[in-house]
Amino acid sequence: MLNNIELQWLLSFQKVFEQLSFKRAAELCQIPKSNVSRHVALLEQALNVRLLERTTRKMVATEAGELLYQNLTPLLVAMRDVLQETYQNSDLVSGHLKVITPDLPFLAEAMAEFCYKHPNIQLSCDTQLNPEEGLLEGFDVVIRFGRGPVEDSGWVAKELVRWPSCVVASPFLLDKHPKPNSTTELGKLPCITSLSVLQGMPWKFKRAGTVNVASRYKVNSGHMAKSAALKGLGFAILPFEACRQELEEGQLTKIDSLADEPEDLVLYAFYSGRRYPFKKVKAFLEYLQLVIRQHYLSSE
């Protein structure tokens, strides 16, 4: 019996069972609808049992179909894992790599160089600072900023680079508002916050956790936040490296009276939590980390 059953029949049945539609199953399998229908019919014929009951209005699985699906699915997953593990031993990096990333110059250069080194890679890249959760499906890697603990999800979070941060203000602002002595006091003062990234308005500290602050100036750009801080529009959280010169020149002052520090700004790469990451994803992340190490070593 097994010698007469083809793998594609089982794959087609699995998708039809999950979608309860030949049309949607065909779209997922990327084959004609007639092929999917024929595969299921041939499988039923080989097993001599009805797996799906079809009417003009709906489709339902039979008891035999339910049993086959429940036992078949872990076998197909195991088979994919074995094939994926074997594929990892290949030296060729290829395939369609789909990435969401902030529009950062060093990331742009890294992706271009990665594709240059691996001509069998096809890249599709969307530049977003704060991609919505629903958009993440269908992408291989999502690069985004974070502060504090990473929210639990089905994605693996790989840290690419970490920037220790501080609260700063301009002398103009400190002429109007004295240095706050706690995060509670800070929450009542004018602050510069993100519009949507990093969960929007709340600030995150290492001890106090989430602190809600008052803000009339909200931007999704570190450069814009620093410019606003220099003009005295509010207190800001900035990475040390981004404002080191302004602190040394006295254009900005570090607020060290809080007895607390902001959570570090971290750039993460999120990817699927499958047992064996695709070779293209693994190679891409390893290259990004290499570029980042070289970038920061050369700037020291």
MIDOSE-1310 file (N, C-alpha, C; in nm, 2 decimals, decimal comma, always signed):
residues 300
mlnn	+0,08/-0,12/+0,00/+0,00/+0,00/+0,00/+0,09/+0,13/+0,00; +0,19/+0,13/+0,09/+0,27/+0,25/+0,10/+0,35/+0,28/-0,03; +0,38/+0,18/-0,10/+0,46/+0,20/-0,23/+0,37/+0,27/-0,33; +0,24/+0,27/-0,32/+0,15/+0,33/-0,41/+0,11/+0,47/-0,38
ielq	+0,15/+0,52/-0,25/+0,11/+0,65/-0,21/+0,22/+0,75/-0,22; +0,20/+0,86/-0,29/+0,30/+0,96/-0,31/+0,29/+1,07/-0,20; +0,41/+1,13/-0,17/+0,42/+1,23/-0,06/+0,33/+1,35/-0,09; +0,32/+1,39/-0,22/+0,24/+1,51/-0,26/+0,09/+1,49/-0,23
wlls	+0,05/+1,36/-0,24/-0,09/+1,33/-0,20/-0,12/+1,37/-0,05; -0,02/+1,33/+0,03/-0,04/+1,35/+0,17/-0,03/+1,50/+0,21; +0,06/+1,57/+0,14/+0,07/+1,72/+0,16/-0,06/+1,79/+0,11; -0,11/+1,75/+0,00/-0,24/+1,81/-0,05/-0,35/+1,78/+0,05
fqkv	-0,36/+1,66/+0,10/-0,46/+1,62/+0,20/-0,45/+1,71/+0,32; -0,33/+1,72/+0,37/-0,30/+1,80/+0,49/-0,36/+1,94/+0,48; -0,33/+2,01/+0,37/-0,37/+2,14/+0,34/-0,52/+2,15/+0,33; -0,58/+2,06/+0,26/-0,73/+2,06/+0,24/-0,80/+2,04/+0,37
feql	-0,75/+1,95/+0,45/-0,80/+1,93/+0,59/-0,80/+2,06/+0,67; -0,69/+2,13/+0,67/-0,67/+2,25/+0,75/-0,75/+2,36/+0,69; -0,77/+2,37/+0,56/-0,84/+2,49/+0,50/-0,99/+2,46/+0,47; -1,02/+2,33/+0,46/-1,15/+2,29/+0,42/-1,19/+2,35/+0,29
sfkr	-1,09/+2,36/+0,20/-1,11/+2,43/+0,07/-1,01/+2,38/-0,02; -1,05/+2,33/-0,14/-0,95/+2,29/-0,24/-0,88/+2,41/-0,30; -0,95/+2,52/-0,31/-0,89/+2,64/-0,37/-0,78/+2,70/-0,28; -0,81/+2,71/-0,15/-0,71/+2,77/-0,06/-0,60/+2,67/-0,04
aael	-0,62/+2,54/-0,04/-0,52/+2,45/-0,03/-0,42/+2,45/-0,15; -0,48/+2,47/-0,27/-0,40/+2,48/-0,39/-0,31/+2,61/-0,39; -0,37/+2,72/-0,34/-0,29/+2,84/-0,33/-0,17/+2,82/-0,24; -0,19/+2,75/-0,12/-0,08/+2,73/-0,03/+0,02/+2,63/-0,09
cqip	-0,03/+2,53/-0,16/+0,07/+2,43/-0,22/+0,13/+2,49/-0,35; +0,07/+2,60/-0,40/+0,12/+2,66/-0,52/+0,11/+2,56/-0,64; +0,00/+2,49/-0,65/-0,03/+2,40/-0,76/-0,17/+2,42/-0,80; -0,21/+2,37/-0,92/-0,35/+2,39/-0,97/-0,45/+2,32/-0,87
ksnv	-0,57/+2,38/-0,86/-0,67/+2,32/-0,78/-0,71/+2,18/-0,83; -0,71/+2,16/-0,96/-0,74/+2,02/-1,01/-0,64/+1,92/-0,96; -0,51/+1,96/-0,94/-0,41/+1,87/-0,89/-0,44/+1,83/-0,75; -0,48/+1,93/-0,67/-0,51/+1,90/-0,53/-0,63/+1,80/-0,52
srhv	-0,73/+1,83/-0,59/-0,85/+1,74/-0,59/-0,81/+1,60/-0,63; -0,73/+1,59/-0,73/-0,69/+1,46/-0,78/-0,60/+1,38/-0,68; -0,52/+1,46/-0,61/-0,43/+1,39/-0,51/-0,51/+1,33/-0,40; -0,62/+1,41/-0,35/-0,70/+1,36/-0,24/-0,78/+1,24/-0,29
alle	-0,83/+1,24/-0,41/-0,91/+1,13/-0,46/-0,82/+1,01/-0,48; -0,70/+1,02/-0,52/-0,60/+0,91/-0,54/-0,57/+0,85/-0,40; -0,55/+0,94/-0,30/-0,52/+0,89/-0,17/-0,63/+0,81/-0,11; -0,76/+0,86/-0,13/-0,87/+0,79/-0,08/-0,89/+0,66/-0,15
qaln	-0,86/+0,65/-0,28/-0,86/+0,53/-0,35/-0,76/+0,43/-0,30; -0,64/+0,48/-0,28/-0,53/+0,39/-0,23/-0,56/+0,33/-0,09; -0,62/+0,42/-0,01/-0,65/+0,37/+0,13/-0,79/+0,30/+0,14; -0,87/+0,31/+0,03/-1,00/+0,25/+0,03/-1,09/+0,30/+0,14
vrll	-1,08/+0,44/+0,16/-1,17/+0,50/+0,26/-1,19/+0,64/+0,23; -1,31/+0,69/+0,27/-1,34/+0,83/+0,24/-1,28/+0,92/+0,35; -1,20/+1,02/+0,31/-1,13/+1,11/+0,41/-1,21/+1,24/+0,43; -1,28/+1,28/+0,33/-1,35/+1,41/+0,33/-1,48/+1,40/+0,27
ertt	-1,58/+1,45/+0,33/-1,72/+1,45/+0,28/-1,74/+1,59/+0,21; -1,76/+1,58/+0,08/-1,78/+1,71/+0,00/-1,93/+1,72/-0,04; -1,98/+1,84/-0,02/-2,11/+1,88/-0,07/-2,10/+2,01/-0,15; -2,20/+2,06/-0,21/-2,20/+2,18/-0,28/-2,17/+2,30/-0,19
rkmv	-2,20/+2,29/-0,06/-2,19/+2,40/+0,03/-2,07/+2,40/+0,12; -2,04/+2,28/+0,16/-1,93/+2,27/+0,26/-1,85/+2,14/+0,25; -1,74/+2,13/+0,33/-1,66/+2,01/+0,33/-1,63/+1,98/+0,48; -1,64/+1,86/+0,52/-1,61/+1,81/+0,65/-1,52/+1,69/+0,64
atea	-1,44/+1,67/+0,74/-1,35/+1,55/+0,75/-1,43/+1,44/+0,81; -1,41/+1,32/+0,76/-1,46/+1,20/+0,82/-1,38/+1,16/+0,94; -1,43/+1,06/+1,01/-1,35/+1,01/+1,12/-1,22/+0,95/+1,08; -1,22/+0,89/+0,96/-1,09/+0,83/+0,91/-1,00/+0,95/+0,87
gell	-1,06/+1,06/+0,82/-0,98/+1,17/+0,78/-0,91/+1,24/+0,90; -0,99/+1,25/+1,01/-0,94/+1,31/+1,13/-0,83/+1,23/+1,19; -0,84/+1,10/+1,19/-0,74/+1,01/+1,24/-0,61/+1,02/+1,16; -0,63/+1,02/+1,03/-0,51/+1,03/+0,94/-0,44/+1,16/+0,96
yqnl	-0,51/+1,27/+0,97/-0,45/+1,40/+0,99/-0,37/+1,41/+1,12; -0,43/+1,36/+1,23/-0,37/+1,37/+1,36/-0,24/+1,29/+1,37; -0,24/+1,18/+1,30/-0,12/+1,09/+1,30/-0,02/+1,13/+1,19; -0,06/+1,19/+1,09/+0,02/+1,23/+0,97/+0,10/+1,36/+1,00
tpll	+0,04/+1,45/+1,07/+0,11/+1,59/+1,09/+0,24/+1,58/+1,16; +0,25/+1,51/+1,28/+0,39/+1,50/+1,34/+0,49/+1,43/+1,25; +0,45/+1,34/+1,17/+0,54/+1,27/+1,08/+0,60/+1,37/+0,98; +0,51/+1,45/+0,92/+0,55/+1,55/+0,82/+0,64/+1,65/+0,88
vamr	+0,61/+1,69/+1,01/+0,70/+1,79/+1,08/+0,84/+1,73/+1,10; +0,84/+1,61/+1,15/+0,97/+1,54/+1,17/+1,04/+1,52/+1,04; +0,98/+1,49/+0,93/+1,04/+1,48/+0,80/+1,10/+1,61/+0,76; +1,03/+1,72/+0,78/+1,08/+1,86/+0,74/+1,20/+1,89/+0,83
dvlq	+1,20/+1,85/+0,96/+1,32/+1,88/+1,04/+1,44/+1,80/+1,00; +1,42/+1,68/+0,96/+1,53/+1,60/+0,91/+1,59/+1,66/+0,78; +1,50/+1,69/+0,69/+1,55/+1,75/+0,56/+1,62/+1,89/+0,59; +1,56/+1,97/+0,68/+1,62/+2,09/+0,71/+1,76/+2,08/+0,78
etyq	+1,77/+1,98/+0,87/+1,90/+1,96/+0,93/+2,01/+1,91/+0,83; +1,96/+1,83/+0,73/+2,05/+1,79/+0,63/+2,09/+1,90/+0,54; +2,00/+1,99/+0,51/+2,02/+2,11/+0,43/+2,12/+2,20/+0,49; +2,13/+2,21/+0,63/+2,22/+2,29/+0,70/+2,36/+2,26/+0,66
nsdl	+2,39/+2,14/+0,62/+2,52/+2,09/+0,59/+2,57/+2,14/+0,45; +2,48/+2,19/+0,38/+2,51/+2,24/+0,24/+2,59/+2,37/+0,26; +2,68/+2,40/+0,17/+2,76/+2,52/+0,17/+2,69/+2,63/+0,10; +2,58/+2,61/+0,02/+2,52/+2,71/-0,06/+2,41/+2,78/+0,02
vsgh	+2,42/+2,92/+0,03/+2,32/+3,00/+0,09/+2,24/+3,06/-0,02; +2,11/+3,02/-0,02/+2,02/+3,06/-0,13/+1,88/+3,07/-0,08; +1,79/+3,12/-0,17/+1,65/+3,13/-0,13/+1,60/+3,28/-0,12; +1,47/+3,29/-0,09/+1,41/+3,42/-0,08/+1,41/+3,47/+0,06
lkvi	+1,49/+3,57/+0,09/+1,51/+3,62/+0,23/+1,42/+3,74/+0,25; +1,32/+3,74/+0,34/+1,22/+3,85/+0,36/+1,25/+3,91/+0,49; +1,28/+4,04/+0,49/+1,32/+4,11/+0,61/+1,24/+4,24/+0,64; +1,21/+4,26/+0,76/+1,16/+4,40/+0,81/+1,27/+4,46/+0,89
tpdl	+1,31/+4,58/+0,87/+1,42/+4,65/+0,94/+1,40/+4,80/+0,95; +1,46/+4,86/+1,05/+1,46/+5,01/+1,05/+1,55/+5,05/+0,94; +1,53/+5,18/+0,89/+1,61/+5,23/+0,79/+1,74/+5,29/+0,84; +1,83/+5,20/+0,88/+1,96/+5,25/+0,93/+2,07/+5,23/+0,83
pfla	+2,16/+5,33/+0,81/+2,26/+5,32/+0,71/+2,35/+5,19/+0,72; +2,39/+5,15/+0,84/+2,48/+5,04/+0,85/+2,41/+4,91/+0,82; +2,28/+4,90/+0,84/+2,20/+4,78/+0,81/+2,18/+4,78/+0,65; +2,16/+4,89/+0,59/+2,14/+4,90/+0,45/+2,27/+4,85/+0,38
eama	+2,39/+4,89/+0,43/+2,51/+4,85/+0,37/+2,53/+4,70/+0,39; +2,50/+4,65/+0,51/+2,52/+4,51/+0,54/+2,44/+4,42/+0,45; +2,31/+4,46/+0,43/+2,22/+4,37/+0,35/+2,27/+4,37/+0,20; +2,31/+4,49/+0,15/+2,36/+4,49/+0,02/+2,49/+4,41/+0,00
efcy	+2,58/+4,41/+0,10/+2,70/+4,33/+0,09/+2,67/+4,19/+0,11; +2,57/+4,15/+0,19/+2,53/+4,01/+0,21/+2,48/+3,95/+0,08; +2,40/+4,03/+0,01/+2,34/+3,98/-0,12/+2,45/+3,97/-0,23; +2,55/+4,07/-0,22/+2,66/+4,06/-0,31/+2,74/+3,94/-0,29
khpn	+2,76/+3,90/-0,17/+2,84/+3,78/-0,14/+2,77/+3,65/-0,17; +2,64/+3,66/-0,17/+2,55/+3,54/-0,19/+2,45/+3,56/-0,30; +2,50/+3,55/-0,43/+2,42/+3,59/-0,54/+2,29/+3,50/-0,56; +2,28/+3,39/-0,49/+2,16/+3,30/-0,50/+2,06/+3,34/-0,40
iqls	+2,08/+3,45/-0,33/+1,98/+3,51/-0,23/+1,89/+3,61/-0,31; +1,76/+3,60/-0,29/+1,67/+3,70/-0,34/+1,62/+3,77/-0,22; +1,63/+3,91/-0,21/+1,60/+3,98/-0,10/+1,47/+4,06/-0,12; +1,38/+4,06/-0,02/+1,26/+4,15/-0,01/+1,27/+4,22/+0,12
cdtq	+1,29/+4,35/+0,13/+1,31/+4,42/+0,25/+1,21/+4,53/+0,26; +1,14/+4,54/+0,38/+1,04/+4,64/+0,41/+1,10/+4,72/+0,53; +1,11/+4,85/+0,51/+1,17/+4,94/+0,62/+1,06/+4,99/+0,71; +1,05/+4,94/+0,83/+0,95/+4,99/+0,93/+1,02/+4,99/+1,07
lnpe	+0,98/+5,09/+1,14/+1,03/+5,10/+1,28/+0,95/+5,02/+1,38; +0,82/+5,01/+1,35/+0,73/+4,95/+1,45/+0,63/+4,86/+1,37; +0,67/+4,75/+1,31/+0,58/+4,67/+1,24/+0,47/+4,61/+1,33; +0,35/+4,61/+1,27/+0,23/+4,55/+1,35/+0,25/+4,40/+1,35
egll	+0,20/+4,34/+1,46/+0,22/+4,19/+1,48/+0,17/+4,11/+1,36; +0,05/+4,15/+1,31/+0,00/+4,07/+1,20/+0,08/+4,07/+1,07; +0,17/+4,17/+1,06/+0,26/+4,18/+0,94/+0,38/+4,09/+0,95; +0,41/+4,04/+1,07/+0,53/+3,97/+1,09/+0,53/+3,83/+1,02
egfd	+0,41/+3,77/+1,01/+0,40/+3,64/+0,94/+0,44/+3,66/+0,80; +0,51/+3,56/+0,75/+0,56/+3,57/+0,61/+0,70/+3,63/+0,59; +0,75/+3,68/+0,70/+0,89/+3,73/+0,70/+0,98/+3,64/+0,77; +1,11/+3,63/+0,73/+1,21/+3,55/+0,79/+1,27/+3,61/+0,91
vvir	+1,30/+3,74/+0,90/+1,37/+3,81/+1,00/+1,30/+3,95/+1,02; +1,28/+3,99/+1,15/+1,23/+4,12/+1,18/+1,33/+4,19/+1,27; +1,38/+4,30/+1,23/+1,48/+4,37/+1,31/+1,41/+4,49/+1,37; +1,41/+4,50/+1,50/+1,34/+4,61/+1,57/+1,41/+4,65/+1,70
fgrg	+1,37/+4,77/+1,75/+1,43/+4,82/+1,88/+1,35/+4,77/+1,99; +1,41/+4,77/+2,11/+1,34/+4,73/+2,23/+1,41/+4,79/+2,35; +1,33/+4,81/+2,46/+1,39/+4,85/+2,59/+1,32/+4,75/+2,69; +1,40/+4,70/+2,78/+1,35/+4,62/+2,89/+1,33/+4,47/+2,84
pved	+1,26/+4,39/+2,92/+1,23/+4,25/+2,88/+1,16/+4,24/+2,75; +1,20/+4,14/+2,68/+1,13/+4,11/+2,55/+1,00/+4,04/+2,57; +0,89/+4,08/+2,51/+0,76/+4,02/+2,53/+0,77/+3,87/+2,47; +0,70/+3,78/+2,54/+0,70/+3,64/+2,50/+0,62/+3,63/+2,37
sgwv	+0,68/+3,55/+2,28/+0,61/+3,53/+2,15/+0,67/+3,40/+2,09; +0,62/+3,36/+1,98/+0,68/+3,24/+1,91/+0,81/+3,27/+1,84; +0,86/+3,39/+1,85/+0,98/+3,42/+1,78/+1,10/+3,42/+1,87; +1,22/+3,38/+1,81/+1,34/+3,39/+1,89/+1,40/+3,53/+1,88
akel	+1,44/+3,59/+1,99/+1,50/+3,72/+1,99/+1,65/+3,71/+2,00; +1,72/+3,76/+1,90/+1,87/+3,76/+1,90/+1,92/+3,90/+1,91; +2,00/+3,93/+2,02/+2,05/+4,06/+2,04/+2,16/+4,09/+1,94; +2,14/+4,21/+1,87/+2,25/+4,25/+1,77/+2,34/+4,35/+1,83
vrwp	+2,29/+4,45/+1,90/+2,37/+4,56/+1,96/+2,29/+4,62/+2,07; +2,36/+4,66/+2,18/+2,30/+4,72/+2,30/+2,37/+4,85/+2,32; +2,28/+4,96/+2,35/+2,33/+5,09/+2,37/+2,28/+5,13/+2,52; +2,37/+5,14/+2,61/+2,34/+5,20/+2,74/+2,29/+5,34/+2,72
scvv	+2,19/+5,38/+2,80/+2,12/+5,51/+2,78/+2,11/+5,60/+2,90; +2,08/+5,72/+2,89/+2,07/+5,81/+3,00/+1,96/+5,92/+2,97; +1,91/+5,98/+3,08/+1,81/+6,09/+3,07/+1,89/+6,22/+3,06; +1,86/+6,30/+2,96/+1,93/+6,42/+2,94/+1,83/+6,54/+2,93
aspf	+1,89/+6,66/+2,95/+1,81/+6,78/+2,93/+1,91/+6,89/+2,90; +1,86/+7,00/+2,83/+1,94/+7,11/+2,80/+1,95/+7,21/+2,91; +2,05/+7,29/+2,92/+2,05/+7,40/+3,02/+1,93/+7,49/+3,02; +1,88/+7,51/+2,90/+1,76/+7,60/+2,88/+1,64/+7,54/+2,96
lldk	+1,62/+7,41/+2,95/+1,51/+7,34/+3,02/+1,54/+7,34/+3,17; +1,66/+7,32/+3,21/+1,69/+7,31/+3,36/+1,68/+7,45/+3,42; +1,68/+7,56/+3,35/+1,66/+7,69/+3,40/+1,51/+7,70/+3,45; +1,42/+7,63/+3,38/+1,28/+7,63/+3,41/+1,24/+7,52/+3,51
hpkp	+1,30/+7,41/+3,49/+1,27/+7,29/+3,58/+1,39/+7,24/+3,64; +1,39/+7,23/+3,78/+1,51/+7,17/+3,85/+1,52/+7,02/+3,82; +1,64/+6,97/+3,84/+1,66/+6,82/+3,81/+1,56/+6,74/+3,90; +1,49/+6,65/+3,84/+1,40/+6,56/+3,92/+1,49/+6,47/+4,01
nstt	+1,44/+6,44/+4,13/+1,51/+6,35/+4,22/+1,45/+6,20/+4,22; +1,35/+6,18/+4,14/+1,29/+6,05/+4,13/+1,22/+6,04/+3,99; +1,19/+5,91/+3,96/+1,11/+5,89/+3,83/+0,97/+5,94/+3,85; +0,92/+5,95/+3,97/+0,78/+6,00/+3,99/+0,78/+6,15/+3,96
elgk	+0,89/+6,22/+4,01/+0,90/+6,37/+3,97/+0,92/+6,38/+3,82; +1,00/+6,30/+3,76/+1,02/+6,31/+3,62/+0,89/+6,29/+3,54; +0,80/+6,21/+3,59/+0,68/+6,19/+3,52/+0,59/+6,31/+3,51; +0,61/+6,41/+3,59/+0,53/+6,53/+3,59/+0,60/+6,64/+3,51
lpci	+0,71/+6,62/+3,45/+0,78/+6,72/+3,38/+0,77/+6,69/+3,23; +0,79/+6,80/+3,14/+0,78/+6,78/+3,00/+0,89/+6,68/+2,94; +0,85/+6,58/+2,87/+0,94/+6,48/+2,82/+0,92/+6,46/+2,67; +1,02/+6,41/+2,60/+1,02/+6,38/+2,46/+1,01/+6,23/+2,45
tsls	+0,90/+6,18/+2,38/+0,88/+6,04/+2,38/+0,86/+5,99/+2,24; +0,86/+5,86/+2,22/+0,84/+5,80/+2,09/+0,69/+5,80/+2,06; +0,66/+5,81/+1,93/+0,52/+5,81/+1,88/+0,45/+5,67/+1,89; +0,53/+5,57/+1,84/+0,47/+5,44/+1,83/+0,57/+5,33/+1,87
vlqg	+0,70/+5,35/+1,83/+0,80/+5,24/+1,87/+0,82/+5,24/+2,02; +0,87/+5,13/+2,06/+0,90/+5,11/+2,20/+0,78/+5,13/+2,29; +0,67/+5,09/+2,24/+0,54/+5,09/+2,31/+0,49/+5,24/+2,34; +0,54/+5,33/+2,25/+0,49/+5,47/+2,26/+0,54/+5,55/+2,38
mpwk	+0,45/+5,61/+2,45/+0,48/+5,71/+2,55/+0,56/+5,66/+2,68; +0,53/+5,54/+2,74/+0,59/+5,51/+2,87/+0,75/+5,49/+2,85; +0,82/+5,54/+2,95/+0,96/+5,51/+2,96/+0,99/+5,39/+3,05; +1,10/+5,32/+3,03/+1,13/+5,20/+3,11/+1,26/+5,22/+3,18
fkra	+1,26/+5,20/+3,31/+1,38/+5,21/+3,39/+1,42/+5,07/+3,45; +1,54/+5,06/+3,49/+1,59/+4,93/+3,54/+1,53/+4,89/+3,67; +1,50/+4,99/+3,76/+1,44/+4,96/+3,89/+1,29/+4,99/+3,89; +1,26/+5,11/+3,85/+1,12/+5,16/+3,86/+1,03/+5,09/+3,75
gtvn	+1,08/+5,03/+3,65/+1,00/+4,97/+3,55/+0,94/+5,07/+3,46; +0,81/+5,05/+3,42/+0,75/+5,14/+3,33/+0,71/+5,27/+3,40; +0,74/+5,39/+3,34/+0,71/+5,52/+3,40/+0,63/+5,60/+3,30; +0,51/+5,64/+3,33/+0,44/+5,72/+3,24/+0,48/+5,87/+3,25
vasr	+0,51/+5,93/+3,14/+0,56/+6,07/+3,14/+0,47/+6,16/+3,06; +0,47/+6,29/+3,09/+0,40/+6,38/+3,01/+0,47/+6,42/+2,89; +0,40/+6,43/+2,77/+0,47/+6,46/+2,65/+0,38/+6,53/+2,55; +0,44/+6,64/+2,49/+0,37/+6,70/+2,38/+0,45/+6,69/+2,25
ykvn	+0,57/+6,63/+2,27/+0,66/+6,61/+2,15/+0,69/+6,46/+2,14; +0,63/+6,40/+2,04/+0,64/+6,25/+2,01/+0,70/+6,23/+1,88; +0,81/+6,16/+1,87/+0,88/+6,13/+1,74/+0,93/+5,99/+1,74; +0,94/+5,93/+1,62/+1,00/+5,80/+1,60/+1,14/+5,81/+1,55
sghm	+1,22/+5,90/+1,60/+1,35/+5,92/+1,55/+1,44/+5,97/+1,66; +1,55/+5,90/+1,68/+1,65/+5,95/+1,78/+1,71/+6,08/+1,75; +1,73/+6,11/+1,62/+1,79/+6,24/+1,58/+1,70/+6,35/+1,61; +1,57/+6,33/+1,58/+1,47/+6,43/+1,61/+1,45/+6,45/+1,76
aksa	+1,46/+6,34/+1,84/+1,45/+6,35/+1,99/+1,57/+6,43/+2,04; +1,69/+6,41/+1,99/+1,80/+6,49/+2,04/+1,79/+6,63/+2,00; +1,75/+6,66/+1,88/+1,73/+6,80/+1,84/+1,63/+6,87/+1,93; +1,52/+6,81/+1,96/+1,42/+6,87/+2,05/+1,48/+6,89/+2,19
alkg	+1,56/+6,79/+2,24/+1,62/+6,81/+2,37/+1,71/+6,93/+2,37; +1,79/+6,94/+2,26/+1,88/+7,06/+2,25/+1,81/+7,19/+2,26; +1,69/+7,19/+2,21/+1,61/+7,32/+2,20/+1,53/+7,34/+2,34; +1,55/+7,24/+2,43/+1,48/+7,26/+2,56/+1,33/+7,22/+2,56
lgfa	+1,29/+7,14/+2,46/+1,15/+7,10/+2,45/+1,11/+7,00/+2,55; +1,21/+6,93/+2,62/+1,17/+6,83/+2,72/+1,29/+6,75/+2,75; +1,28/+6,67/+2,86/+1,38/+6,57/+2,89/+1,37/+6,45/+2,79; +1,48/+6,39/+2,77/+1,48/+6,28/+2,67/+1,57/+6,17/+2,72
ilpf	+1,54/+6,05/+2,67/+1,62/+5,93/+2,69/+1,70/+5,91/+2,56; +1,83/+5,91/+2,57/+1,92/+5,89/+2,45/+2,03/+5,80/+2,49; +2,07/+5,72/+2,39/+2,19/+5,64/+2,41/+2,32/+5,73/+2,43; +2,41/+5,68/+2,52/+2,53/+5,76/+2,55/+2,60/+5,80/+2,42
eacr	+2,62/+5,70/+2,34/+2,69/+5,72/+2,21/+2,63/+5,82/+2,13; +2,50/+5,84/+2,13/+2,43/+5,93/+2,04/+2,44/+6,08/+2,09; +2,48/+6,10/+2,22/+2,48/+6,23/+2,27/+2,61/+6,26/+2,35; +2,72/+6,18/+2,33/+2,84/+6,19/+2,40/+2,90/+6,33/+2,38
qele	+2,91/+6,37/+2,25/+2,97/+6,50/+2,22/+2,89/+6,62/+2,28; +2,76/+6,61/+2,28/+2,68/+6,72/+2,33/+2,69/+6,73/+2,49; +2,71/+6,61/+2,55/+2,73/+6,61/+2,70/+2,87/+6,67/+2,73; +2,97/+6,63/+2,65/+3,11/+6,68/+2,68/+3,11/+6,84/+2,65
egql	+3,04/+6,89/+2,56/+3,04/+7,03/+2,53/+2,94/+7,11/+2,61; +2,86/+7,04/+2,70/+2,77/+7,11/+2,78/+2,64/+7,15/+2,72; +2,61/+7,11/+2,60/+2,49/+7,14/+2,53/+2,37/+7,06/+2,59; +2,41/+6,94/+2,65/+2,31/+6,86/+2,72/+2,37/+6,82/+2,86
tkid	+2,28/+6,80/+2,95/+2,33/+6,76/+3,09/+2,26/+6,62/+3,12; +2,34/+6,53/+3,17/+2,29/+6,40/+3,22/+2,22/+6,42/+3,35; +2,10/+6,37/+3,36/+2,02/+6,38/+3,48/+2,06/+6,26/+3,57; +2,15/+6,28/+3,66/+2,21/+6,17/+3,74/+2,15/+6,18/+3,88
slad	+2,04/+6,25/+3,90/+1,98/+6,26/+4,04/+1,86/+6,17/+4,06; +1,84/+6,08/+3,96/+1,72/+5,99/+3,97/+1,74/+5,87/+4,05; +1,87/+5,83/+4,08/+1,90/+5,70/+4,15/+1,85/+5,58/+4,07; +1,83/+5,60/+3,94/+1,79/+5,49/+3,85/+1,84/+5,52/+3,71
eped	+1,84/+5,42/+3,63/+1,89/+5,43/+3,49/+1,78/+5,38/+3,40; +1,77/+5,44/+3,28/+1,68/+5,38/+3,18/+1,73/+5,25/+3,13; +1,64/+5,16/+3,09/+1,67/+5,04/+3,03/+1,75/+5,07/+2,90; +1,85/+4,98/+2,87/+1,93/+4,99/+2,75/+1,84/+4,99/+2,63
lvly	+1,88/+5,06/+2,53/+1,82/+5,05/+2,39/+1,89/+4,93/+2,32; +1,81/+4,84/+2,28/+1,86/+4,71/+2,22/+1,81/+4,70/+2,08; +1,89/+4,66/+1,98/+1,85/+4,62/+1,85/+1,84/+4,47/+1,84; +1,72/+4,42/+1,82/+1,70/+4,27/+1,82/+1,67/+4,23/+1,67
afys	+1,71/+4,10/+1,65/+1,66/+4,03/+1,53/+1,57/+3,92/+1,57; +1,45/+3,92/+1,53/+1,35/+3,82/+1,56/+1,34/+3,72/+1,44; +1,34/+3,59/+1,47/+1,32/+3,49/+1,37/+1,24/+3,38/+1,42; +1,19/+3,29/+1,33/+1,10/+3,18/+1,37/+1,17/+3,09/+1,48
grry	+1,09/+3,04/+1,57/+1,14/+2,95/+1,67/+1,15/+2,81/+1,63; +1,15/+2,78/+1,50/+1,17/+2,64/+1,46/+1,30/+2,58/+1,50; +1,30/+2,45/+1,51/+1,42/+2,38/+1,56/+1,55/+2,42/+1,48; +1,54/+2,42/+1,35/+1,65/+2,44/+1,27/+1,63/+2,57/+1,19
pfkk	+1,68/+2,69/+1,22/+1,66/+2,81/+1,14/+1,71/+2,78/+1,00; +1,64/+2,84/+0,90/+1,68/+2,83/+0,76/+1,83/+2,87/+0,75; +1,90/+2,81/+0,66/+2,04/+2,84/+0,64/+2,06/+2,99/+0,60; +1,97/+3,04/+0,52/+1,98/+3,18/+0,48/+1,97/+3,27/+0,60
vkaf	+1,88/+3,24/+0,69/+1,86/+3,32/+0,81/+1,98/+3,32/+0,90; +2,03/+3,20/+0,92/+2,15/+3,18/+1,01/+2,27/+3,26/+0,95; +2,29/+3,24/+0,82/+2,40/+3,31/+0,75/+2,39/+3,46/+0,76; +2,26/+3,51/+0,74/+2,23/+3,65/+0,74/+2,26/+3,71/+0,88
leyl	+2,21/+3,64/+0,99/+2,23/+3,69/+1,12/+2,38/+3,69/+1,16; +2,45/+3,59/+1,12/+2,60/+3,58/+1,15/+2,67/+3,70/+1,08; +2,63/+3,73/+0,96/+2,69/+3,84/+0,89/+2,66/+3,97/+0,95; +2,54/+3,99/+1,00/+2,50/+4,12/+1,06/+2,58/+4,14/+1,19
qlvi	+2,60/+4,03/+1,27/+2,68/+4,04/+1,39/+2,82/+4,08/+1,36; +2,88/+4,02/+1,25/+3,02/+4,05/+1,21/+3,03/+4,20/+1,17; +2,93/+4,25/+1,09/+2,94/+4,38/+1,05/+2,93/+4,48/+1,17; +2,84/+4,45/+1,26/+2,82/+4,53/+1,38/+2,94/+4,54/+1,47
rqhy	+3,01/+4,42/+1,49/+3,13/+4,42/+1,56/+3,24/+4,50/+1,50; +3,25/+4,49/+1,37/+3,35/+4,57/+1,29/+3,32/+4,72/+1,30; +3,19/+4,75/+1,29/+3,15/+4,89/+1,29/+3,19/+4,96/+1,42; +3,16/+4,89/+1,53/+3,18/+4,95/+1,66/+3,33/+4,95/+1,70
lsse	+3,40/+4,84/+1,66/+3,55/+4,84/+1,69/+3,62/+4,95/+1,62; +3,58/+4,98/+1,49/+3,64/+5,09/+1,41/+3,61/+5,23/+1,47; +3,49/+5,24/+1,54/+3,45/+5,37/+1,59/+3,51/+5,40/+1,72; +3,57/+5,30/+1,79/+3,63/+5,33/+1,92/+3,76/+5,40/+1,92
